[in-house]
Amino acid sequence: MEQIIAAVRGFDGALVVAPAPGGDFPELAWGDAFFYFAPDGQLPQHVQPYGTIVVKNYPDDTACDLDAPGRWRVNIHVDRATFREFTEEEPRSLTRPRDYTAADTVLPHPVYGALGWLAVVNPGEKTTDTVVRLLRGAHEAARARFARRLEQGGSLADD
């Protein structure tokens, strides 16, 4: 997990938010990590992260069994072509049964797959390089959205 967080921190303009006890984030988010394009180093407003790492089940997201010891999951927003490449399905047309507890396997996100999110539980030898590559692509897509907003007269706060 730290290897992936370090890789994202190395992306130009990346902001990694890692909520911990005593901060402004709810307890549910403690231990997780959220990845943004934020060249000013400030948490963007009105924007979802392009990637996350979660270390536990969320109330509506239990299919990966992340409450078991040592389990965690990387989640990455990707474009439709990339999603199809890894799932052989359209994001909004997922029908194949999947074992969301499988580790080191690229799968559609069990809750947000229909929105173009991929997920990997415990990336290992098979998927770590792929996860970093996908996160870099998601970071570059976030950078492009940021640039478009600035060109359209937006501000850094609108990201």
VOPAGU-2260 file (C-alpha; in pm, 1 decimal, decimal comma):
REM VOPAGU-2260
SITE   aa  ch    i         X         Y         Z
SITE  MET   A    0       0,0       0,0       0,0
SITE  GLU   A    1     277,4     243,4      89,9
SITE  GLN   A    2     447,5     170,5    -243,8
SITE  ILE   A    3     135,6     281,2    -432,2
SITE  ILE   A    4      85,8     590,5    -217,2
SITE  ALA   A    5     450,7     685,1    -272,1
SITE  ALA   A    6     411,6     640,4    -649,0
SITE  VAL   A    7     107,5     870,9    -655,6
SITE  ARG   A    8     286,0    1129,3    -441,6
SITE  GLY   A    9     551,2    1134,3    -713,6
SITE  PHE   A   10     301,9    1242,8    -982,5
SITE  ASP   A   11     333,7    1613,2   -1066,5
SITE  GLY   A   12      52,2    1803,4    -895,2
SITE  ALA   A   13     -74,1    1506,1    -693,8
SITE  LEU   A   14    -232,7    1548,5    -354,3
SITE  VAL   A   15    -269,8    1242,9    -131,5
SITE  VAL   A   16    -514,6    1292,1     153,6
SITE  ALA   A   17    -476,2    1031,2     429,4
SITE  PRO   A   18    -731,2    1098,0     706,6
SITE  ALA   A   19    -621,0    1009,8    1058,2
SITE  PRO   A   20    -757,8    1050,7    1410,5
SITE  GLY   A   21    -774,5    1409,5    1525,2
SITE  GLY   A   22    -827,0    1557,8    1179,3
SITE  ASP   A   23   -1127,8    1708,0    1004,7
SITE  PHE   A   24   -1239,4    1384,7     839,6
SITE  PRO   A   25   -1496,5    1139,2     976,6
SITE  GLU   A   26   -1369,8     834,4    1161,4
SITE  LEU   A   27   -1496,0     610,0     881,1
SITE  ALA   A   28   -1226,5     753,2     649,1
SITE  TRP   A   29    -935,3     708,1     890,7
SITE  GLY   A   30    -664,2     488,7     742,4
SITE  ASP   A   31    -785,0     534,8     383,8
SITE  ALA   A   32    -615,9     747,7     115,1
SITE  PHE   A   33    -768,2     974,7    -149,2
SITE  PHE   A   34    -585,0    1088,8    -463,7
SITE  TYR   A   35    -644,9    1425,2    -633,7
SITE  PHE   A   36    -484,4    1646,8    -895,3
SITE  ALA   A   37    -421,8    1963,6    -694,2
SITE  PRO   A   38    -124,2    2166,3    -817,2
SITE  ASP   A   39    -174,2    2420,7    -537,8
SITE  GLY   A   40    -159,4    2146,6    -273,5
SITE  GLN   A   41    -508,7    2232,2    -145,4
SITE  LEU   A   42    -795,8    1984,3    -124,7
SITE  PRO   A   43   -1011,4    2054,6    -432,7
SITE  GLN   A   44   -1372,5    2149,4    -372,0
SITE  HIS   A   45   -1661,7    1990,5    -563,4
SITE  VAL   A   46   -1442,2    1716,4    -713,3
SITE  GLN   A   47   -1423,6    1345,9    -641,7
SITE  PRO   A   48   -1080,6    1182,2    -609,4
SITE  TYR   A   49    -954,5     994,1    -914,4
SITE  GLY   A   50    -831,6     709,9    -697,5
SITE  THR   A   51    -859,9     581,9    -343,3
SITE  ILE   A   52    -726,7     316,8    -112,5
SITE  VAL   A   53    -968,4     176,8     142,7
SITE  VAL   A   54    -868,2     -46,7     430,8
SITE  LYS   A   55   -1208,0    -155,7     559,6
SITE  ASN   A   56   -1562,6    -230,6     453,9
SITE  TYR   A   57   -1797,6      63,5     418,3
SITE  PRO   A   58   -2165,2      21,5     509,4
SITE  ASP   A   59   -2272,9     -13,6     144,2
SITE  ASP   A   60   -1951,7    -178,3      23,4
SITE  THR   A   61   -1873,2    -517,8     181,0
SITE  ALA   A   62   -1824,5    -751,1    -118,2
SITE  CYS   A   63   -1443,4    -746,2     -96,5
SITE  ASP   A   64   -1428,2    -854,1     269,6
SITE  LEU   A   65   -1192,6    -570,2     360,4
SITE  ASP   A   66   -1253,2    -610,6     733,5
SITE  ALA   A   67   -1042,9    -927,8     728,3
SITE  PRO   A   68    -687,1    -868,4     857,9
SITE  GLY   A   69    -437,0    -741,5     601,2
SITE  ARG   A   70    -691,9    -668,6     327,1
SITE  TRP   A   71    -719,9    -337,2     144,8
SITE  ARG   A   72    -831,5    -219,2    -197,5
SITE  VAL   A   73    -719,9      34,2    -456,4
SITE  ASN   A   74   -1001,0     200,7    -653,5
SITE  ILE   A   75    -932,4     387,7    -979,3
SITE  HIS   A   76   -1159,1     588,6   -1206,7
SITE  VAL   A   77   -1079,6     507,0   -1570,4
SITE  ASP   A   78   -1216,8     592,1   -1913,3
SITE  ARG   A   79   -1458,9     357,7   -2093,7
SITE  ALA   A   80   -1196,2     205,5   -2323,3
SITE  THR   A   81    -971,3     116,1   -2030,3
SITE  PHE   A   82   -1267,1     -20,8   -1836,6
SITE  ARG   A   83   -1362,0    -243,5   -2134,2
SITE  GLU   A   84    -999,2    -355,3   -2172,7
SITE  PHE   A   85    -994,1    -493,5   -1818,4
SITE  THR   A   86   -1352,5    -614,9   -1779,0
SITE  GLU   A   87   -1463,7    -694,5   -2134,7
SITE  GLU   A   88   -1788,9    -515,9   -2049,6
SITE  GLU   A   89   -1932,4    -165,4   -2062,8
SITE  PRO   A   90   -1941,8      12,5   -1727,4
SITE  ARG   A   91   -2320,2      47,3   -1725,7
SITE  SER   A   92   -2379,1    -306,0   -1857,4
SITE  LEU   A   93   -2201,6    -528,8   -1605,6
SITE  THR   A   94   -2358,0    -874,8   -1598,7
SITE  ARG   A   95   -2078,6   -1126,0   -1535,5
SITE  PRO   A   96   -2051,9   -1280,7   -1191,3
SITE  ARG   A   97   -1726,0   -1196,3   -1016,0
SITE  ASP   A   98   -1544,5   -1294,6    -699,5
SITE  TYR   A   99   -1482,3    -953,7    -545,2
SITE  THR   A  100   -1276,2   -1112,1    -268,7
SITE  ALA   A  101   -1009,5   -1220,9    -521,3
SITE  ALA   A  102    -674,8   -1056,2    -449,5
SITE  ASP   A  103    -424,4    -921,3    -704,3
SITE  THR   A  104    -693,9    -910,9    -975,6
SITE  VAL   A  105    -831,3    -610,9   -1166,2
SITE  LEU   A  106   -1210,7    -609,6   -1136,3
SITE  PRO   A  107   -1492,1    -359,1   -1173,5
SITE  HIS   A  108   -1552,0    -181,7    -844,4
SITE  PRO   A  109   -1827,5    -375,8    -664,4
SITE  VAL   A  110   -2036,1     -61,2    -605,9
SITE  TYR   A  111   -1906,2     199,2    -853,5
SITE  GLY   A  112   -1814,7     -19,5   -1150,9
SITE  ALA   A  113   -2111,7     118,5   -1344,8
SITE  LEU   A  114   -1951,3     462,8   -1309,6
SITE  GLY   A  115   -1619,5     348,2   -1459,9
SITE  TRP   A  116   -1427,1     250,4   -1147,9
SITE  LEU   A  117   -1188,6     -45,5   -1133,5
SITE  ALA   A  118   -1067,7    -205,9    -811,6
SITE  VAL   A  119    -784,3    -432,1    -698,6
SITE  VAL   A  120    -777,7    -601,2    -359,3
SITE  ASN   A  121    -422,7    -634,7    -224,8
SITE  PRO   A  122    -229,2    -556,8    -543,6
SITE  GLY   A  123      66,6    -789,0    -568,9
SITE  GLU   A  124     309,4    -923,4    -824,4
SITE  LYS   A  125      47,7    -948,4   -1102,1
SITE  THR   A  126    -114,1    -606,8   -1066,0
SITE  THR   A  127      99,4    -349,6    -882,2
SITE  ASP   A  128     258,6    -211,5   -1200,8
SITE  THR   A  129     -82,2    -205,0   -1369,1
SITE  VAL   A  130    -237,5     -23,3   -1071,8
SITE  VAL   A  131      33,7     244,8   -1080,6
SITE  ARG   A  132      -9,3     280,3   -1458,9
SITE  LEU   A  133    -387,7     313,0   -1421,3
SITE  LEU   A  134    -346,7     567,6   -1140,9
SITE  ARG   A  135    -107,7     768,4   -1359,2
SITE  GLY   A  136    -367,0     767,8   -1638,2
SITE  ALA   A  137    -640,9     873,5   -1395,5
SITE  HIS   A  138    -412,3    1148,7   -1266,5
SITE  GLU   A  139    -348,9    1274,7   -1620,1
SITE  ALA   A  140    -724,9    1271,1   -1692,5
SITE  ALA   A  141    -782,0    1475,5   -1375,0
SITE  ARG   A  142    -508,6    1716,9   -1488,5
SITE  ALA   A  143    -682,3    1757,0   -1826,8
SITE  ARG   A  144   -1020,9    1826,5   -1659,3
SITE  PHE   A  145    -850,8    2083,3   -1437,3
SITE  ALA   A  146    -693,8    2255,7   -1739,2
SITE  ARG   A  147   -1027,5    2262,6   -1924,6
SITE  ARG   A  148   -1196,5    2427,0   -1626,4
SITE  LEU   A  149    -925,5    2692,8   -1611,3
SITE  GLU   A  150    -959,2    2757,2   -1985,6
SITE  GLN   A  151   -1333,2    2800,8   -1940,0
SITE  GLY   A  152   -1274,4    3070,6   -1681,0
SITE  GLY   A  153   -1293,4    2858,3   -1369,3
SITE  SER   A  154   -1068,8    2897,8   -1071,0
SITE  LEU   A  155    -854,8    2660,9    -867,4
SITE  ALA   A  156   -1136,3    2648,3    -611,0
SITE  ASP   A  157   -1373,3    2506,6    -877,8
SITE  ASP   A  158   -1165,3    2193,4    -925,0
